[in-house]
Amino acid sequence: MANSNPPRNTQTPAEPQVLDSLHRPMRDLRISVTDHCNFRCVYCMPKAVFGTRYHFVGHDGLLQFDEIERLARQFARLGVRKIRLTGGEPLLRPHLEDLVESLSAIPGIEDLALTTNASTLTPKKAEALRKAGLQRINISLDALDEDVFQKMNDVGFPVARVLQAIDDAAAAGLNVKINMVVRRGLNDSQIVPMAEHFRGTDHVLRYIEYMDVGNLNGWQLQEVVPAQEILARITELWPLQPVEAHRYGEVATRHRYIDGQGEIGVISSISQPFCGSCTRARLSPEGQLFTCLFGTKGHDLRALLRDGAADEEIYARLQSIWQARDDRYSELRATSAMTDVKKVEMFHIGG
């Protein structure tokens, strides 16, 4: 079924080196460095499923930092310009700044970012990451109200510590964005308070529609708060105007406060799919390459590495995978073809 929504982010990408079957370039690589997480967010890793007996990837199964760097170099040759480190919770991986330093040195990589719940982000760690070459950090914060936030993370983690980590990251010189996943009936009451809190700061608040990533988070369409409703609630108090995307493939639509107090972003994978300009590849902690957030099957790159493949063989494999890519799950979500599809879980490949 064709997507009836208007095209987004359609500016022509510069010098694409490899295109998929729908003519989308490879520009972004998201690397999940661990599937472990110390939160049990209800939209990602509900405690009823991910309890104390859940088996995560062991150390030997994880891609090692030198293996990640080697793959990233081949991705860069194919056109990747932006790398984001994710999880699970990536800061649970020891010495992550060492990986950041090696990735930042790869020719062609222009943007190196991290998504984190910030629970272990200290001033020292933020400074180490920045000195190693990290440029930007996205910090998850789903509510300012203490009770609501603790219901979301489901481990009793306090709001104040995340807010302090935001300040620490900014003080270290990192560009900070805030990610808020909005789920109706749980934290949608926080849409306006979050906007008010971050207005006038240098931090862009990004609202994310509750997504059906994986099969274990109990997703229901009626719990999605569409982007247009989010924008309407904010505009009632502080009028907004749309802003052009920074670049091709940007997933968040940008909106600027007319009174000059900054901007917000909205990621509307459910109500306004943007599959047509998706430039993202995703690497799981154990080296599976997924070409869609809602992917059903990965491609084993760890075996390729550990079986002694040469760089040119790895390059050719990545190229062939991307050229065959035809993913557009969000555009097809409502069709019978997508019914009961078993998808990779969010905690495994990042959001």
N, C-alpha and C positions, 0 to 999 in steps of 0.2 A: 504494500500500500504506500503510495507516494506521500511524502510529508507535505501538508498543506500550509505549514507555517512559512512566513517570508524568510528568505535567505539571510544569514547572519555572517559577519566577519568574512566578506567575500573579496576583500582586496587580494590581488594576485600575489602569491608567495614568491620570494626572490630565489631564482636559480635552484629549483628543486632538483635534487640529485636522484631521487627514486620516488615513483608514484605508485599508489595502490591501484586496484582495478576500477576504483571510482575517482581516480585522478587526484587523490589527496597525498600531499607530501609527508614525509616523516620529519618532524621538527622537534618533538618532545619525547623524552624518555623518563618514565617514572620508575624508580628502583626501590622496591620494598626490601629493606635490609634485614627484617625480622618479622615473623608473624606473631611474636609475643606482644602482649599489651597489659598494662597494669590497671586499665579502666575496663569496665564492662558496659559500654554505652549501649543503650537499648536498641538503637538503630543499626548497630554494627555487630557487637559481640554479646548478645543477651546472656545473662548469667545462667539461666536455665539450661543453655546449651554448652556454654564455654565455662564449665566448672573446674574444680581442682583436678579432675581426672582427664581433662582434655589434653590430647597429645599434640604439642606444637613441634615444629621442625627442630631437630637436635643440631648441635654445633657442627657435626661432621656433614650434615645435609645442607647447611647454608653455603651459599657462594662466599668464598673468602674475598677479602678486599682486593687482592691482586687479580682475581678472576673477574670481579665486577669492573675493575679498571680496564682490563683487556677487552671485555665486551663493549664497554662504553666507547673505547677508541674506534671500534668498528662501526658502532652506531653513528659516531660523529662523522665518519667518512661518508655515511649514507645520507647525511643531512641533518642529524640531530644537533640543535643549537642550545637546547634548554634541558637540564637534568634536575629532577626533583627527587629527593630522598624521602621515603615514606615507610610505613609499617602496615600492621602493628604499630607499635610505638618505637620509632627509630632510635631515640636516645637511650633505649635499653640495650642497644648494641654497643659494647665497650669500644672506646677510642674512635668514635665516629669521625672525629676531626682528622684522623689519619686518612680516611677514605675521601673526605672533602678535599684535603690537600692534593691528593693524587688526581682526582677528577677535575679540579680547577686548573690543572696544568695541561689538560688535553686540548690540542689545537682544535679550534672551531667551537668549543663550548663557551657560550657567551653569558649564560645565566645559570646559576647554581643555587637551588632553593631547598628548603626543608619544611615538611609538615609535621607538627608535633602537638601533643596535648600539653606540653610544657611542664608536666608534673615534676620532672627532674632537671629542668633548665635553670641552672644557677648562673650568677654573674660570671663566674670563672668559665663555665662551659660555653656561655654565649660569646665571651671574648675569644676563647680558643677556636670556636667555629668560624668566627669572623676572620681571625688572623689566618686561618687555614684556607680561606677563599670563599666561604659561604656569603652570599649576597642578600638573600631574602629568607624570611621565615614566616610561615603561616601557622598561627596558633589557634587551636580549636577551643571555642568557648560558646556553649549553647544556651547560656542564661546568666543573668546577673543575680537573680533571686537565688538565695542559698538552697532552699528546699528544692526548687525546680532543677538547679544544676546538679544537685546530688542524686536526684531521681534519674537524670540523664546519664551520669557517669556510673552510677550504681555501686560505687565503692566508698562513698562518703568523702570524696576529695573536695576541699573548700575552694570557693570562688577566689578568695583573696590571694591565694598562692598563684593562681593563673594570672591574675591582674598584676601581681608583682613580677612574674616572669616576663610579661609583656613589656613592662618598664625596663627590666634588665636587658632584654634583647635590644630594645631601642637605644639604651645607653651604650651598648657595645657597638653600635653603628650599623645594626641590621635593619633593613627595610621590613616592616611588620605589617602583615594583614591578619585579620581575624575571621575565622570560619565559623558560621553558625548554621547547623542543620536544623531545619524547622519542621516540627511534627505537630499536626493539629491535635489539640486536646492535651498536649504534654508541655510544650514550651512556646507555643505561638503567642502567648501573652507577653513574651519577652521581646517581640519584634521591635516595638517602639522604644522600650527602655534601653535596648542595646544600641539603637540608632542614636538616641539622646546622649548616651555615655560616650560614644566614639566620634560624634560630631565635633568638629573643631580641633581634632587631633590629626596627627600625620598618618594615622592608621586607617586603612580601608577595611570596612566591615563588609563581608560577603555572606549573603544569605543563600543557603543551598536547599533546594527542594528535597524532601525526604525521598530517597531512591530505593528501588527494588534490586539493589546489588545483592547477589547471592540468593539463598533460599531459606535462610535461618532467622531472619530478623522480623518475621511476621508482618511484612509490608502489606498495607491496604491502601488502595487509591484514595479512599475518602479521608485518609490521614495526611494527604499531601496538601500543603498550602501553596497554591500556584503563585508564580512570580508576580503576576498582575495584582493579586490580592496583597502581597507583601508591599509592593510599591504604593498601592492605594492607601494602605494604613499609614505609611510614612508621609506620603504627600499631603494627607489631611492636616498635618502639623507643619511640615517643612517641604515646600514644593521642590520638585526635582526636574531635571532636564536630562535627556539622553546624551551620552558622550560616545564618540567613535572609539572603536576598539584600538588598542595599541598595535596589534599585529594580527595577521591571519591565524586562525585556529584558536583564538582566545575564547575560553568557554563562558566567562562571566560577562553579561552585559553591564555596561558602566552607566551610572547615573550620578549627576553632580547636583549638590544643593544649590539652588538659585541664589541663596544668600551668601554663598562663598565659603561655607563651612565644611568643605571637603566633598567626598563622594562615597558611594556604596557600590557594590556589585551584586548581581543576582545570577545564580546558576540554575537554569530551568530545564534540566534534562527530561523532566516528565511533561511539562506543559508546552514547552517550545524546544523540541529536540534539535541538537546542532551536529548531528552525525555527519552532515555534508561537508563540514570543515574540520573534522577531527584529525589531528596530526599526531596522536599519542600512541606510543608503544609502552607496554608495562612488563617489567621484569620481576618475578616473584622471588622470595628469599632463597628458594632452592633451584633457581635458574630456569624457570619456565617462562617463556615469552608469550604474553597475551596481547592481542591486537585490539581488544575492546574491554572496557570496564565491566561489561556484562558477558564476557567471554565464557565459553563452555569447555574449551580445551586449549591447553598450552602447548608450546613447542619446547622440547627439552634441549636447552643450551648447555647445561652442566655436563651432560654426558659427552657432548661435543668437545668441551674444554678438557675434560679429564681423560678422554680417549686419545688426546694428543693432536687434535686438529690444528692445522696451521692457520695463521691470521686470514689468509686469502680464502680458505675454506669456510671460516666463520663468517667473513664478509659476504660471501656468495650465498650462504644459508640465510642470513638476515635479509638480504636483498630479495631472495625468492619468496620468503614468507611475506614480506611487505607487499610485493607486487601481486600476490594472490589475495590479499586482504579485501574483503567485501562487507565487513561488519557495518551494520546500521540498526542495532537492536532497538534503540529508543524510537526510531521512526516506525519500527514494526511491532512495537510492544503490544498493541491491541489486537494483532492478527492471530489467527489460530496457530500459525507456524511457531509462535513464541510461547504457547501455552505449555506449562509444565517443563520448561527448559531448565536443566540444572546448571546454574551459573557459579563461577568462582566467587568466593566470599570476599567482601570488602577488606577485612582485616588482613587478607593474604596478599593483595596487590595494591592497597592504598585506595583512597577515594578518587 
